[in-house]
Structure formats: C-alpha cells, structure tokens
Amino acid sequence: MNRGWRDAELLRVVRLNEAIKAVSEASRQVYTIALNAMFAARQSQVRVPGFTRVTEELRVFSQRLDRSVVEVGGSLGQMVRVGAELAKQARRGRHFERADTGCRRQGTSPALLAGVLAAQRARQGECARLLENLRHAVVEALGRALRLCGIGEQLAVLCKVEAQAGGVNAELDAVAVRLQQAIAEILIRLNGARALLKP
C-alpha cells in the first residue's frame, strides 16, 4: 500500500464529510422552513389544513434525513480511525520487512520475525476488510438518504400544490418554493457524496 493511495482515500473521506455536513445543514434548514410555514399557515386567514399537514410531514422527513446523515458521519469517523490504523500497520509492516531482509542478508534465522510479519499482515488485512465494510455501510446509508429525498421532493411538490389550491397568500407559496429548492440542494449534495465513493 503506497502513501499516495492513503492520501487520496483520506482526501476523499474529508470531501465526503464536508458534503455530509452540508446535507445536514440543509436538512435543518428544511425543518426550520417547514416549521415556519406551518406557523404561517395556522396564522393565515384562509384554512389550509392540507398545507399544514404537508409541512408537518416535511419536518418528519427532515428529522429522518438528519438521522441518516448522522449515521453516515459516524461511519466516516470510523473510516478515518480504521484508515489511520491501516496506515500505522503498513508502516510497521515495512519496518518488519526491512528487518527480515537484513536478517536474511546476514544469514541469520528470521523465524521469530516471520511470525511477527505474518501477524502484521493479518492485522493489515483485517483493517482493510473493516474499511471496505465501512465504505459499504456509507454507500447503503447514502442510498437510504437519497430514497428519503425522493419522498421529500414529493412532499415539497404537495406543499406547493396545497398552497396554491388553498388560495393562500403569496408568502406560503414562496415558502413552498424555498422548500423545493432546499430539497433539490440536498439531492445535489447527496449525489455528489455518492460520486465520491465510486472508485
């Protein structure tokens, strides 16, 4: 395992983490917009129960999305820790291999060192497998978040329909548009995050 690969992987995880933070922030924004829209609808002179119900569902969507994003963030944190351990094991492995080469050149028996080398390679293999499992968990969690966003998109459209159907003021219609834009931003960020995981 060379240094360039580790640096590239670490950079990828950092970028992915930044994208996930942006998704989390946008998810909180959806929650806040939906909450404000719900209050505005309740204060409106026109009865808009459909609009209020859809904004409540958007708040639930936002909370579910945030939990999914927290799951991704946790897996990314584990990936960084396991990646650091893998890099440490690779460094140790190179030191032991140099010692093994030195012993062989001097004609001494590296039997003890052979056992240490085998154990070191086994630890590296375990770390590599764990890292791959974590990457798979992140891919799965991002898939769930993207499916949730499909629901969020539908709710945002319903919000706009309800705002227009209820003959509501322009303020609620503008809120519905802001919700659609926020969810579209989340989708863009999640798709960008998923693209970072492709080899």
C-alpha positions as CSV (number, residue, x, y, z in Angstrom):
1,M,0.0,0.0,0.0
2,N,1.6,3.2,-1.0
3,R,1.4,6.7,0.6
4,G,-0.4,8.2,-2.4
5,W,-3.3,5.8,-2.1
6,R,-3.8,6.6,1.6
7,D,-3.6,10.3,1.0
8,A,-6.2,10.1,-1.9
9,E,-8.5,8.0,0.3
10,L,-8.2,10.4,3.2
11,L,-8.9,13.3,1.0
12,R,-12.0,11.5,-0.4
13,V,-13.3,10.9,3.1
14,V,-12.7,14.5,4.1
15,R,-14.6,15.7,1.0
16,L,-17.4,13.3,1.7
17,N,-17.6,14.5,5.3
18,E,-17.9,18.1,4.1
19,A,-20.7,17.1,1.7
20,I,-22.5,15.3,4.6
21,K,-22.2,18.3,6.8
22,A,-23.7,20.5,4.1
23,V,-26.6,18.0,3.7
24,S,-27.1,18.1,7.5
25,E,-27.3,21.9,7.5
26,A,-29.7,21.9,4.5
27,S,-31.8,19.3,6.3
28,R,-32.0,21.5,9.4
29,Q,-33.0,24.4,7.0
30,V,-35.9,22.3,5.6
31,Y,-37.0,21.7,9.2
32,T,-36.9,25.3,10.0
33,I,-38.7,26.4,6.8
34,A,-41.4,23.8,7.3
35,L,-41.9,24.8,10.9
36,N,-42.2,28.5,9.9
37,A,-44.6,27.6,7.1
38,M,-46.7,25.6,9.5
39,F,-47.0,28.5,11.9
40,A,-47.7,30.9,9.0
41,A,-50.4,28.6,7.7
42,R,-52.0,28.5,11.1
43,Q,-52.0,32.3,11.3
44,S,-53.4,32.7,7.8
45,Q,-56.9,33.9,7.4
46,V,-57.6,31.0,5.0
47,R,-57.9,27.5,6.3
48,V,-55.2,25.4,4.8
49,P,-55.2,22.0,6.6
50,G,-53.5,20.2,3.7
51,F,-50.6,22.7,3.7
52,T,-50.2,22.4,7.4
53,R,-50.2,18.6,7.3
54,V,-47.6,18.5,4.5
55,T,-45.3,20.9,6.4
56,E,-45.6,18.6,9.4
57,E,-44.6,15.6,7.2
58,L,-41.7,17.7,5.8
59,R,-40.5,18.2,9.4
60,V,-40.6,14.4,10.0
61,F,-38.8,13.9,6.7
62,S,-36.1,16.4,7.8
63,Q,-35.6,14.6,11.1
64,R,-35.3,11.2,9.4
65,L,-32.9,12.6,6.9
66,D,-30.8,14.1,9.7
67,R,-30.6,10.7,11.4
68,S,-29.5,9.1,8.2
69,V,-26.8,11.7,7.7
70,V,-25.6,11.3,11.3
71,E,-25.2,7.5,10.6
72,V,-23.1,8.4,7.5
73,G,-21.0,10.8,9.6
74,G,-20.4,8.1,12.3
75,S,-19.3,5.6,9.6
76,L,-16.9,8.3,8.1
77,G,-15.4,8.8,11.6
78,Q,-14.8,5.1,11.9
79,M,-13.3,5.1,8.4
80,V,-10.8,7.7,9.4
81,R,-9.8,5.8,12.5
82,V,-9.5,2.5,10.7
83,G,-7.6,4.2,7.8
84,A,-5.2,5.6,10.3
85,E,-4.7,2.2,11.9
86,L,-4.2,0.7,8.5
87,A,-1.5,3.3,7.7
88,K,0.1,2.6,11.0
89,Q,0.1,-1.2,10.4
90,A,1.5,-0.6,6.9
91,R,4.4,1.4,8.4
92,R,5.1,-1.3,11.0
93,G,4.9,-3.9,8.2
94,R,7.6,-2.1,6.2
95,H,9.9,-1.9,9.2
96,F,9.5,-5.6,9.9
97,E,10.1,-6.4,6.2
98,R,13.3,-4.3,6.3
99,A,14.4,-6.2,9.4
100,D,13.5,-9.5,7.7
101,T,15.6,-8.5,4.7
102,G,18.5,-7.6,7.0
103,C,18.3,-10.9,8.8
104,R,18.3,-12.8,5.5
105,R,21.4,-10.9,4.2
106,Q,23.3,-11.7,7.4
107,G,22.3,-15.3,7.1
108,T,20.5,-15.4,10.5
109,S,17.3,-17.2,11.1
110,P,14.4,-14.8,11.0
111,A,11.9,-17.4,12.4
112,L,10.7,-15.2,15.1
113,L,10.4,-12.3,12.7
114,A,8.4,-14.4,10.2
115,G,5.7,-14.9,12.8
116,V,5.6,-11.2,13.6
117,L,5.4,-10.5,9.9
118,A,2.5,-12.9,9.4
119,A,0.6,-11.4,12.3
120,Q,1.3,-7.9,11.0
121,R,-0.1,-8.8,7.5
122,A,-3.2,-10.4,9.2
123,R,-3.8,-7.2,11.1
124,Q,-3.5,-5.1,7.9
125,G,-5.9,-7.5,6.1
126,E,-8.4,-7.1,9.0
127,C,-8.2,-3.3,8.8
128,A,-8.6,-3.4,5.0
129,R,-11.7,-5.6,5.3
130,L,-13.2,-3.4,8.0
131,L,-12.5,-0.3,5.9
132,E,-14.3,-1.9,3.0
133,N,-17.3,-2.8,5.2
134,L,-17.5,0.8,6.4
135,R,-17.4,2.1,2.9
136,H,-20.2,-0.3,2.0
137,A,-22.2,1.0,5.1
138,V,-21.7,4.6,3.9
139,V,-22.9,3.7,0.4
140,E,-26.0,2.0,1.9
141,A,-26.7,4.9,4.2
142,L,-26.4,7.4,1.3
143,G,-28.8,5.2,-0.7
144,R,-31.3,5.4,2.2
145,A,-30.9,9.2,2.3
146,L,-31.4,9.5,-1.4
147,R,-34.6,7.4,-1.2
148,L,-35.8,9.7,1.6
149,C,-35.1,12.7,-0.6
150,G,-37.4,11.2,-3.2
151,I,-40.1,11.4,-0.5
152,G,-39.0,14.9,0.4
153,E,-39.3,16.0,-3.2
154,Q,-42.9,14.7,-3.4
155,L,-43.8,16.4,-0.1
156,A,-42.3,19.7,-1.4
157,V,-44.4,19.4,-4.5
158,L,-47.5,18.6,-2.4
159,C,-46.7,21.6,-0.3
160,K,-46.8,23.9,-3.3
161,V,-50.0,22.3,-4.6
162,E,-51.7,22.7,-1.3
163,A,-50.5,26.3,-1.0
164,Q,-52.0,27.1,-4.5
165,A,-55.1,25.0,-4.0
166,G,-56.0,26.6,-0.8
167,G,-55.9,30.1,-2.4
168,V,-53.2,31.0,0.2
169,N,-51.2,34.2,0.2
170,A,-48.0,34.6,-1.8
171,E,-45.9,34.2,1.3
172,L,-46.9,30.5,1.7
173,D,-46.4,29.9,-2.0
174,A,-42.9,31.4,-1.6
175,V,-42.2,29.1,1.4
176,A,-43.2,26.1,-0.7
177,V,-40.7,27.1,-3.4
178,R,-38.0,27.5,-0.8
179,L,-38.7,24.0,0.5
180,Q,-38.4,22.6,-3.1
181,Q,-35.1,24.5,-3.5
182,A,-33.7,23.2,-0.2
183,I,-34.6,19.6,-1.0
184,A,-33.1,20.0,-4.5
185,E,-29.9,21.2,-2.9
186,I,-29.8,18.2,-0.6
187,L,-30.2,15.9,-3.6
188,I,-27.3,17.5,-5.4
189,R,-25.1,17.2,-2.3
190,L,-26.0,13.6,-1.7
191,N,-25.4,12.6,-5.3
192,G,-22.0,14.4,-5.1
193,A,-21.2,12.5,-1.9
194,R,-22.2,9.2,-3.6
195,A,-20.0,10.0,-6.6
196,L,-17.0,10.5,-4.2
197,L,-17.4,6.8,-3.2
198,K,-17.0,5.4,-6.7
199,P,-13.6,4.1,-7.4
